[in-house]
Amino acid sequence: MYVIYRNNQQFGPYSIDVLSNYVEDDKILRCDKASDMSNLQELKTYNTLGWSIAGLLLTVTGVILLMSYLKQGVNYQSKLSK
């Protein structure tokens, strides 16, 4: 489960499927952050970067890959920079 933070407000928790739908519906903003709630002892926060790389919107495949990284708790920024 993931929580979205926007303007000092918390929304969620949401499943990965719900977040994926929000991405497809452009309801996730560049300023939003997502936190993985599955491990409460080590809350990981990811900058969503508007789900974009270098200003280009991710394709559906890219969104699925990004969501996969979030689900696995992988730092997707380091994966994408390789």
Biopython code that builds the backbone (N, CA, C, O; Angstrom):
import numpy as np
from Bio.PDB.StructureBuilder import StructureBuilder

atoms = [
    (1, "MET", "N", (0.845, -1.182, 0.000)),
    (1, "MET", "CA", (0.000, 0.000, 0.000)),
    (1, "MET", "C", (0.890, 1.245, 0.000)),
    (1, "MET", "O", (1.977, 1.256, 0.578)),
    (2, "TYR", "N", (0.399, 2.282, -0.661)),
    (2, "TYR", "CA", (1.161, 3.512, -0.822)),
    (2, "TYR", "C", (0.326, 4.715, -0.423)),
    (2, "TYR", "O", (-0.891, 4.740, -0.605)),
    (3, "VAL", "N", (1.005, 5.706, 0.124)),
    (3, "VAL", "CA", (0.376, 6.970, 0.482)),
    (3, "VAL", "C", (0.965, 8.032, -0.430)),
    (3, "VAL", "O", (2.166, 8.030, -0.699)),
    (4, "ILE", "N", (0.122, 8.940, -0.905)),
    (4, "ILE", "CA", (0.562, 10.056, -1.730)),
    (4, "ILE", "C", (0.566, 11.310, -0.865)),
    (4, "ILE", "O", (-0.376, 11.557, -0.112)),
    (5, "TYR", "N", (1.633, 12.099, -0.978)),
    (5, "TYR", "CA", (1.745, 13.367, -0.262)),
    (5, "TYR", "C", (1.715, 14.503, -1.279)),
    (5, "TYR", "O", (2.455, 14.496, -2.263)),
    (6, "ARG", "N", (0.841, 15.483, -1.019)),
    (6, "ARG", "CA", (0.745, 16.665, -1.878)),
    (6, "ARG", "C", (0.415, 17.860, -0.991)),
    (6, "ARG", "O", (-0.547, 17.827, -0.224)),
    (7, "ASN", "N", (1.216, 18.912, -1.099)),
    (7, "ASN", "CA", (0.972, 20.146, -0.336)),
    (7, "ASN", "C", (0.759, 19.870, 1.150)),
    (7, "ASN", "O", (-0.192, 20.366, 1.754)),
    (8, "ASN", "N", (1.640, 19.085, 1.721)),
    (8, "ASN", "CA", (1.590, 18.738, 3.145)),
    (8, "ASN", "C", (0.326, 17.995, 3.554)),
    (8, "ASN", "O", (-0.029, 17.976, 4.732)),
    (9, "GLN", "N", (-0.350, 17.388, 2.597)),
    (9, "GLN", "CA", (-1.514, 16.560, 2.891)),
    (9, "GLN", "C", (-1.224, 15.131, 2.477)),
    (9, "GLN", "O", (-0.497, 14.884, 1.515)),
    (10, "GLN", "N", (-1.795, 14.202, 3.208)),
    (10, "GLN", "CA", (-1.607, 12.775, 2.932)),
    (10, "GLN", "C", (-2.895, 12.208, 2.340)),
    (10, "GLN", "O", (-3.989, 12.472, 2.838)),
    (11, "PHE", "N", (-2.750, 11.423, 1.268)),
    (11, "PHE", "CA", (-3.882, 10.773, 0.625)),
    (11, "PHE", "C", (-3.605, 9.280, 0.541)),
    (11, "PHE", "O", (-2.488, 8.865, 0.234)),
    (12, "GLY", "N", (-4.608, 8.490, 0.811)),
    (12, "GLY", "CA", (-4.433, 7.049, 0.732)),
    (12, "GLY", "C", (-4.615, 6.416, 2.084)),
    (12, "GLY", "O", (-5.145, 7.049, 2.997)),
    (13, "PRO", "N", (-4.191, 5.194, 2.233)),
    (13, "PRO", "CA", (-3.311, 4.423, 1.347)),
    (13, "PRO", "C", (-4.054, 3.854, 0.136)),
    (13, "PRO", "O", (-5.260, 3.609, 0.170)),
    (14, "TYR", "N", (-3.278, 3.657, -0.934)),
    (14, "TYR", "CA", (-3.789, 3.128, -2.190)),
    (14, "TYR", "C", (-2.996, 1.891, -2.578)),
    (14, "TYR", "O", (-1.810, 1.769, -2.271)),
    (15, "SER", "N", (-3.668, 0.989, -3.251)),
    (15, "SER", "CA", (-2.975, -0.178, -3.802)),
    (15, "SER", "C", (-2.208, 0.257, -5.046)),
    (15, "SER", "O", (-2.440, 1.343, -5.578)),
    (16, "ILE", "N", (-1.308, -0.581, -5.501)),
    (16, "ILE", "CA", (-0.525, -0.290, -6.698)),
    (16, "ILE", "C", (-1.438, -0.170, -7.915)),
    (16, "ILE", "O", (-1.160, 0.609, -8.826)),
    (17, "ASP", "N", (-2.523, -0.935, -7.932)),
    (17, "ASP", "CA", (-3.466, -0.879, -9.056)),
    (17, "ASP", "C", (-4.202, 0.458, -9.097)),
    (17, "ASP", "O", (-4.388, 1.034, -10.169)),
    (18, "VAL", "N", (-4.618, 0.947, -7.939)),
    (18, "VAL", "CA", (-5.296, 2.241, -7.878)),
    (18, "VAL", "C", (-4.339, 3.350, -8.293)),
    (18, "VAL", "O", (-4.719, 4.245, -9.048)),
    (19, "LEU", "N", (-3.098, 3.302, -7.807)),
    (19, "LEU", "CA", (-2.107, 4.311, -8.202)),
    (19, "LEU", "C", (-1.853, 4.270, -9.696)),
    (19, "LEU", "O", (-1.703, 5.314, -10.331)),
    (20, "SER", "N", (-1.804, 3.088, -10.257)),
    (20, "SER", "CA", (-1.603, 2.951, -11.696)),
    (20, "SER", "C", (-2.736, 3.638, -12.455)),
    (20, "SER", "O", (-2.495, 4.318, -13.452)),
    (21, "ASN", "N", (-3.963, 3.461, -11.986)),
    (21, "ASN", "CA", (-5.107, 4.134, -12.618)),
    (21, "ASN", "C", (-4.999, 5.645, -12.483)),
    (21, "ASN", "O", (-5.326, 6.374, -13.419)),
    (22, "TYR", "N", (-4.542, 6.127, -11.324)),
    (22, "TYR", "CA", (-4.377, 7.563, -11.126)),
    (22, "TYR", "C", (-3.329, 8.128, -12.082)),
    (22, "TYR", "O", (-3.487, 9.235, -12.597)),
    (23, "VAL", "N", (-2.270, 7.376, -12.315)),
    (23, "VAL", "CA", (-1.243, 7.810, -13.260)),
    (23, "VAL", "C", (-1.847, 7.907, -14.654)),
    (23, "VAL", "O", (-1.643, 8.897, -15.356)),
    (24, "GLU", "N", (-2.584, 6.889, -15.052)),
    (24, "GLU", "CA", (-3.207, 6.884, -16.380)),
    (24, "GLU", "C", (-4.197, 8.032, -16.539)),
    (24, "GLU", "O", (-4.357, 8.562, -17.639)),
    (25, "ASP", "N", (-4.861, 8.421, -15.457)),
    (25, "ASP", "CA", (-5.853, 9.501, -15.493)),
    (25, "ASP", "C", (-5.240, 10.873, -15.220)),
    (25, "ASP", "O", (-5.966, 11.851, -15.041)),
    (26, "ASP", "N", (-3.901, 10.953, -15.187)),
    (26, "ASP", "CA", (-3.179, 12.211, -14.932)),
    (26, "ASP", "C", (-3.567, 12.856, -13.606)),
    (26, "ASP", "O", (-3.641, 14.081, -13.512)),
    (27, "LYS", "N", (-3.814, 12.049, -12.589)),
    (27, "LYS", "CA", (-4.151, 12.574, -11.267)),
    (27, "LYS", "C", (-2.933, 12.657, -10.355)),
    (27, "LYS", "O", (-3.045, 13.095, -9.211)),
    (28, "ILE", "N", (-1.766, 12.238, -10.853)),
    (28, "ILE", "CA", (-0.518, 12.334, -10.103)),
    (28, "ILE", "C", (0.250, 13.531, -10.646)),
    (28, "ILE", "O", (0.464, 13.640, -11.853)),
    (29, "LEU", "N", (0.666, 14.428, -9.755)),
    (29, "LEU", "CA", (1.367, 15.648, -10.160)),
    (29, "LEU", "C", (2.874, 15.503, -9.990)),
    (29, "LEU", "O", (3.349, 14.616, -9.281)),
    (30, "ARG", "N", (3.620, 16.389, -10.653)),
    (30, "ARG", "CA", (5.088, 16.376, -10.549)),
    (30, "ARG", "C", (5.553, 16.536, -9.106)),
    (30, "ARG", "O", (6.565, 15.955, -8.714)),
    (31, "CYS", "N", (4.832, 17.310, -8.322)),
    (31, "CYS", "CA", (5.256, 17.601, -6.946)),
    (31, "CYS", "C", (4.881, 16.495, -5.968)),
    (31, "CYS", "O", (5.316, 16.532, -4.817)),
    (32, "ASP", "N", (4.091, 15.516, -6.387)),
    (32, "ASP", "CA", (3.631, 14.463, -5.486)),
    (32, "ASP", "C", (4.761, 13.527, -5.094)),
    (32, "ASP", "O", (5.702, 13.292, -5.852)),
    (33, "LYS", "N", (4.635, 13.010, -3.899)),
    (33, "LYS", "CA", (5.561, 11.984, -3.419)),
    (33, "LYS", "C", (4.730, 10.779, -3.032)),
    (33, "LYS", "O", (3.577, 10.915, -2.624)),
    (34, "ALA", "N", (5.321, 9.591, -3.162)),
    (34, "ALA", "CA", (4.638, 8.348, -2.791)),
    (34, "ALA", "C", (5.470, 7.633, -1.746)),
    (34, "ALA", "O", (6.691, 7.534, -1.871)),
    (35, "SER", "N", (4.807, 7.135, -0.714)),
    (35, "SER", "CA", (5.493, 6.386, 0.337)),
    (35, "SER", "C", (4.973, 4.967, 0.386)),
    (35, "SER", "O", (3.767, 4.726, 0.323)),
    (36, "ASP", "N", (5.897, 4.036, 0.500)),
    (36, "ASP", "CA", (5.569, 2.617, 0.619)),
    (36, "ASP", "C", (5.222, 2.340, 2.073)),
    (36, "ASP", "O", (6.058, 2.530, 2.956)),
    (37, "MET", "N", (4.008, 1.897, 2.330)),
    (37, "MET", "CA", (3.550, 1.661, 3.695)),
    (37, "MET", "C", (3.747, 0.213, 4.136)),
    (37, "MET", "O", (3.400, -0.133, 5.266)),
    (38, "SER", "N", (4.291, -0.633, 3.282)),
    (38, "SER", "CA", (4.395, -2.057, 3.605)),
    (38, "SER", "C", (5.387, -2.341, 4.726)),
    (38, "SER", "O", (5.249, -3.338, 5.435)),
    (39, "ASN", "N", (6.382, -1.480, 4.894)),
    (39, "ASN", "CA", (7.364, -1.665, 5.954)),
    (39, "ASN", "C", (7.359, -0.413, 6.823)),
    (39, "ASN", "O", (8.080, 0.544, 6.543)),
    (40, "LEU", "N", (6.550, -0.422, 7.869)),
    (40, "LEU", "CA", (6.386, 0.774, 8.692)),
    (40, "LEU", "C", (7.650, 1.144, 9.458)),
    (40, "LEU", "O", (7.796, 2.290, 9.884)),
    (41, "GLN", "N", (8.567, 0.194, 9.642)),
    (41, "GLN", "CA", (9.797, 0.506, 10.358)),
    (41, "GLN", "C", (10.746, 1.322, 9.493)),
    (41, "GLN", "O", (11.576, 2.066, 10.016)),
    (42, "GLU", "N", (10.634, 1.194, 8.195)),
    (42, "GLU", "CA", (11.493, 1.956, 7.282)),
    (42, "GLU", "C", (10.625, 2.503, 6.161)),
    (42, "GLU", "O", (10.538, 1.916, 5.083)),
    (43, "LEU", "N", (9.986, 3.632, 6.428)),
    (43, "LEU", "CA", (9.086, 4.238, 5.460)),
    (43, "LEU", "C", (9.908, 4.841, 4.330)),
    (43, "LEU", "O", (10.715, 5.744, 4.552)),
    (44, "LYS", "N", (9.703, 4.346, 3.135)),
    (44, "LYS", "CA", (10.454, 4.825, 1.979)),
    (44, "LYS", "C", (9.591, 5.813, 1.207)),
    (44, "LYS", "O", (8.433, 5.525, 0.902)),
    (45, "THR", "N", (10.148, 6.970, 0.891)),
    (45, "THR", "CA", (9.417, 7.977, 0.133)),
    (45, "THR", "C", (10.083, 8.153, -1.219)),
    (45, "THR", "O", (11.303, 8.290, -1.313)),
    (46, "TYR", "N", (9.273, 8.148, -2.259)),
    (46, "TYR", "CA", (9.749, 8.284, -3.626)),
    (46, "TYR", "C", (9.161, 9.541, -4.235)),
    (46, "TYR", "O", (7.955, 9.770, -4.143)),
    (47, "ASN", "N", (9.992, 10.354, -4.851)),
    (47, "ASN", "CA", (9.481, 11.482, -5.608)),
    (47, "ASN", "C", (8.927, 10.917, -6.903)),
    (47, "ASN", "O", (9.635, 10.222, -7.632)),
    (48, "THR", "N", (7.673, 11.209, -7.192)),
    (48, "THR", "CA", (7.066, 10.628, -8.391)),
    (48, "THR", "C", (7.600, 11.267, -9.661)),
    (48, "THR", "O", (7.477, 10.685, -10.739)),
    (49, "LEU", "N", (8.187, 12.448, -9.559)),
    (49, "LEU", "CA", (8.718, 13.169, -10.716)),
    (49, "LEU", "C", (7.666, 13.330, -11.796)),
    (49, "LEU", "O", (7.992, 13.402, -12.981)),
    (50, "GLY", "N", (6.406, 13.387, -11.393)),
    (50, "GLY", "CA", (5.347, 13.502, -12.386)),
    (50, "GLY", "C", (5.329, 12.302, -13.311)),
    (50, "GLY", "O", (4.781, 12.361, -14.412)),
    (51, "TRP", "N", (5.935, 11.205, -12.855)),
    (51, "TRP", "CA", (6.037, 9.986, -13.658)),
    (51, "TRP", "C", (6.693, 10.295, -15.001)),
    (51, "TRP", "O", (6.318, 9.730, -16.029)),
    (52, "SER", "N", (7.672, 11.194, -14.983)),
    (52, "SER", "CA", (8.341, 11.554, -16.229)),
    (52, "SER", "C", (9.846, 11.457, -16.071)),
    (52, "SER", "O", (10.379, 11.487, -14.961)),
    (53, "ILE", "N", (10.514, 11.340, -17.198)),
    (53, "ILE", "CA", (11.973, 11.335, -17.234)),
    (53, "ILE", "C", (12.373, 12.405, -18.235)),
    (53, "ILE", "O", (11.933, 12.386, -19.385)),
    (54, "ALA", "N", (13.202, 13.331, -17.800)),
    (54, "ALA", "CA", (13.675, 14.409, -18.665)),
    (54, "ALA", "C", (12.508, 15.124, -19.338)),
    (54, "ALA", "O", (12.608, 15.539, -20.493)),
    (55, "GLY", "N", (11.398, 15.266, -18.606)),
    (55, "GLY", "CA", (10.259, 16.005, -19.133)),
    (55, "GLY", "C", (9.379, 15.233, -20.093)),
    (55, "GLY", "O", (8.368, 15.761, -20.558)),
    (56, "LEU", "N", (9.737, 13.991, -20.405)),
    (56, "LEU", "CA", (8.925, 13.188, -21.317)),
    (56, "LEU", "C", (8.035, 12.263, -20.511)),
    (56, "LEU", "O", (8.504, 11.579, -19.601)),
    (57, "LEU", "N", (6.773, 12.239, -20.837)),
    (57, "LEU", "CA", (5.867, 11.355, -20.123)),
    (57, "LEU", "C", (6.226, 9.914, -20.411)),
    (57, "LEU", "O", (6.593, 9.558, -21.531)),
    (58, "LEU", "N", (6.115, 9.097, -19.391)),
    (58, "LEU", "CA", (6.395, 7.684, -19.570)),
    (58, "LEU", "C", (5.287, 7.023, -20.370)),
    (58, "LEU", "O", (4.122, 7.407, -20.267)),
    (59, "THR", "N", (5.645, 6.052, -21.147)),
    (59, "THR", "CA", (4.655, 5.238, -21.832)),
    (59, "THR", "C", (3.989, 4.335, -20.808)),
    (59, "THR", "O", (4.424, 4.269, -19.658)),
    (60, "VAL", "N", (2.952, 3.650, -21.212)),
    (60, "VAL", "CA", (2.285, 2.714, -20.311)),
    (60, "VAL", "C", (3.286, 1.688, -19.809)),
    (60, "VAL", "O", (3.254, 1.319, -18.635)),
    (61, "THR", "N", (4.174, 1.221, -20.680)),
    (61, "THR", "CA", (5.206, 0.268, -20.277)),
    (61, "THR", "C", (6.095, 0.878, -19.211)),
    (61, "THR", "O", (6.448, 0.214, -18.237)),
    (62, "GLY", "N", (6.461, 2.145, -19.390)),
    (62, "GLY", "CA", (7.292, 2.825, -18.407)),
    (62, "GLY", "C", (6.598, 2.972, -17.073)),
    (62, "GLY", "O", (7.223, 2.826, -16.023)),
    (63, "VAL", "N", (5.310, 3.261, -17.106)),
    (63, "VAL", "CA", (4.537, 3.385, -15.866)),
    (63, "VAL", "C", (4.489, 2.050, -15.151)),
    (63, "VAL", "O", (4.660, 1.983, -13.934)),
    (64, "ILE", "N", (4.253, 0.978, -15.915)),
    (64, "ILE", "CA", (4.220, -0.354, -15.318)),
    (64, "ILE", "C", (5.568, -0.685, -14.702)),
    (64, "ILE", "O", (5.623, -1.239, -13.604)),
    (65, "LEU", "N", (6.659, -0.355, -15.388)),
    (65, "LEU", "CA", (8.002, -0.591, -14.864)),
    (65, "LEU", "C", (8.221, 0.213, -13.587)),
    (65, "LEU", "O", (8.737, -0.311, -12.600)),
    (66, "LEU", "N", (7.829, 1.480, -13.608)),
    (66, "LEU", "CA", (7.975, 2.333, -12.434)),
    (66, "LEU", "C", (7.167, 1.785, -11.270)),
    (66, "LEU", "O", (7.662, 1.720, -10.144)),
    (67, "MET", "N", (5.934, 1.391, -11.529)),
    (67, "MET", "CA", (5.103, 0.830, -10.472)),
    (67, "MET", "C", (5.711, -0.462, -9.937)),
    (67, "MET", "O", (5.638, -0.742, -8.740)),
    (68, "SER", "N", (6.302, -1.237, -10.821)),
    (68, "SER", "CA", (6.969, -2.467, -10.403)),
    (68, "SER", "C", (8.111, -2.150, -9.448)),
    (68, "SER", "O", (8.273, -2.823, -8.429)),
    (69, "TYR", "N", (8.911, -1.120, -9.771)),
    (69, "TYR", "CA", (10.009, -0.719, -8.894)),
    (69, "TYR", "C", (9.473, -0.272, -7.542)),
    (69, "TYR", "O", (10.012, -0.646, -6.500)),
    (70, "LEU", "N", (8.393, 0.544, -7.559)),
    (70, "LEU", "CA", (7.805, 1.001, -6.303)),
    (70, "LEU", "C", (7.318, -0.178, -5.480)),
    (70, "LEU", "O", (7.522, -0.229, -4.267)),
    (71, "LYS", "N", (6.671, -1.127, -6.149)),
    (71, "LYS", "CA", (6.129, -2.294, -5.459)),
    (71, "LYS", "C", (7.243, -3.103, -4.804)),
    (71, "LYS", "O", (7.068, -3.640, -3.710)),
    (72, "GLN", "N", (8.394, -3.189, -5.481)),
    (72, "GLN", "CA", (9.518, -3.963, -4.968)),
    (72, "GLN", "C", (10.368, -3.154, -3.988)),
    (72, "GLN", "O", (11.286, -3.697, -3.373)),
    (73, "GLY", "N", (10.071, -1.866, -3.838)),
    (73, "GLY", "CA", (10.870, -1.025, -2.955)),
    (73, "GLY", "C", (12.215, -0.662, -3.553)),
    (73, "GLY", "O", (13.153, -0.338, -2.825)),
    (74, "VAL", "N", (12.315, -0.714, -4.874)),
    (74, "VAL", "CA", (13.570, -0.419, -5.564)),
    (74, "VAL", "C", (13.656, 1.081, -5.806)),
    (74, "VAL", "O", (12.647, 1.719, -6.106)),
    (75, "ASN", "N", (14.842, 1.643, -5.681)),
    (75, "ASN", "CA", (15.052, 3.047, -6.008)),
    (75, "ASN", "C", (15.041, 3.164, -7.525)),
    (75, "ASN", "O", (16.053, 2.918, -8.182)),
    (76, "TYR", "N", (13.893, 3.542, -8.076)),
    (76, "TYR", "CA", (13.745, 3.570, -9.522)),
    (76, "TYR", "C", (14.597, 4.643, -10.162)),
    (76, "TYR", "O", (14.959, 4.512, -11.331)),
    (77, "GLN", "N", (14.936, 5.719, -9.429)),
    (77, "GLN", "CA", (15.776, 6.757, -10.011)),
    (77, "GLN", "C", (17.152, 6.200, -10.347)),
    (77, "GLN", "O", (17.713, 6.534, -11.390)),
    (78, "SER", "N", (17.704, 5.354, -9.478)),
    (78, "SER", "CA", (19.013, 4.773, -9.761)),
    (78, "SER", "C", (18.907, 3.765, -10.896)),
    (78, "SER", "O", (19.834, 3.646, -11.698)),
    (79, "LYS", "N", (17.802, 3.041, -10.981)),
    (79, "LYS", "CA", (17.613, 2.077, -12.064)),
    (79, "LYS", "C", (17.517, 2.792, -13.403)),
    (79, "LYS", "O", (18.087, 2.334, -14.393)),
    (80, "LEU", "N", (16.792, 3.921, -13.441)),
    (80, "LEU", "CA", (16.567, 4.626, -14.689)),
    (80, "LEU", "C", (17.793, 5.384, -15.155)),
    (80, "LEU", "O", (17.912, 5.693, -16.340)),
    (81, "SER", "N", (18.712, 5.691, -14.245)),
    (81, "SER", "CA", (19.895, 6.451, -14.629)),
    (81, "SER", "C", (20.991, 5.574, -15.212)),
    (81, "SER", "O", (22.002, 6.085, -15.694)),
    (82, "LYS", "N", (20.801, 4.251, -15.173)),
    (82, "LYS", "CA", (21.820, 3.342, -15.711)),
    (82, "LYS", "C", (21.756, 3.265, -17.214)),
    (82, "LYS", "O", (22.542, 2.546, -17.829)),
]
sb = StructureBuilder()
sb.init_structure("model")
sb.init_model(0)
sb.init_chain("A")
sb.init_seg("    ")
for serial, (resi, resn, name, xyz) in enumerate(atoms, 1):
    if name == "N":
        sb.init_residue(resn, " ", resi, " ")
    sb.init_atom(name, np.array(xyz, "f"), 0.0, 1.0, " ", f" {name:<3s}", serial, name[0])
structure = sb.get_structure()
